[in-house]
Amino acid sequence: MRIEKAYSEDLKCCITSAEADSRYSRGEIESKFNFQCPDTHCSAEITCANLDKPKEKRKRDPYYKVVSKHSDNCLIGLETEKKKIKNKYASDIYSDEDVFYDNAIRINLRPPSERKPESNPDDMEEQHTAQGERRSDCERRGKRGIRRSKTLPSIIDTYNSGSNELIQLPHIGKIHINDLFVEINNQHLSDFVDEFRILLW
């Protein structure tokens, strides 16, 4: 959950990161670290990232980042946790019942990770190849072989290249990549079974 406002310890009020930028340049805010969670029941520390960077060197405008734990009764913290759980379960279209096929590619609909990679590449949470493939958590723990997955743009590129790949669909199994793409030619969309397909117009 994005923090729109934070409590400024210097100004004794809640302000946006844009206002913090303006007030910092006027010397009214001493440090990018002088912020707290705006919830009155919480004192989680917040940093206004990029606040102290010269404007010409910024790749992104200042924004708030929570750097310590919210209190147990903080409404913002509770909402953030709910959103994390919802995104975790809503973004993966495969369930535990979907059999593992080592010769098929799974569709990856998860949003791009906002996590920064660790300094040691062996410890990275997500490892991507140039083709947009990802090694699964199970494979990194040594429990299974590589479970390949590709994002939709990578699957489209694979299809356009004429590659002879198999795609695994949730609850369906394996299909040829050509069967994943359906050309629309005067059919009604209601004619199609409610399963994952990419329609070509």
Rosetta blueprint (number, residue, H / E / L):
1 M L
2 R L
3 I L
4 E L
5 K E
6 A E
7 Y E
8 S E
9 E L
10 D L
11 L L
12 K L
13 C E
14 C E
15 I E
16 T E
17 S H
18 A H
19 E H
20 A H
21 D H
22 S H
23 R H
24 Y H
25 S H
26 R L
27 G L
28 E L
29 I L
30 E L
31 S L
32 K L
33 F L
34 N L
35 F E
36 Q E
37 C L
38 P L
39 D L
40 T L
41 H L
42 C L
43 S L
44 A L
45 E E
46 I E
47 T E
48 C E
49 A E
50 N L
51 L L
52 D L
53 K L
54 P L
55 K H
56 E H
57 K H
58 R L
59 K L
60 R L
61 D L
62 P L
63 Y E
64 Y E
65 K E
66 V E
67 V L
68 S L
69 K L
70 H L
71 S L
72 D L
73 N L
74 C L
75 L H
76 I H
77 G H
78 L H
79 E H
80 T H
81 E H
82 K H
83 K H
84 K H
85 I H
86 K H
87 N H
88 K H
89 Y H
90 A H
91 S L
92 D L
93 I L
94 Y L
95 S L
96 D L
97 E L
98 D L
99 V L
100 F L
101 Y L
102 D L
103 N L
104 A E
105 I E
106 R E
107 I E
108 N E
109 L L
110 R L
111 P L
112 P L
113 S L
114 E L
115 R L
116 K L
117 P L
118 E L
119 S L
120 N L
121 P H
122 D H
123 D H
124 M L
125 E L
126 E L
127 Q L
128 H E
129 T L
130 A L
131 Q L
132 G L
133 E L
134 R E
135 R L
136 S L
137 D H
138 C H
139 E H
140 R H
141 R L
142 G L
143 K L
144 R L
145 G L
146 I L
147 R L
148 R L
149 S E
150 K E
151 T E
152 L H
153 P H
154 S H
155 I H
156 I H
157 D H
158 T H
159 Y H
160 N H
161 S L
162 G L
163 S L
164 N L
165 E L
166 L E
167 I E
168 Q E
169 L E
170 P L
171 H L
172 I L
173 G E
174 K E
175 I E
176 H E
177 I H
178 N H
179 D H
180 L H
181 F E
182 V E
183 E E
184 I L
185 N L
186 N L
187 Q L
188 H L
189 L H
190 S H
191 D H
192 F L
193 V L
194 D L
195 E L
196 F L
197 R L
198 I E
199 L E
200 L E
201 W L
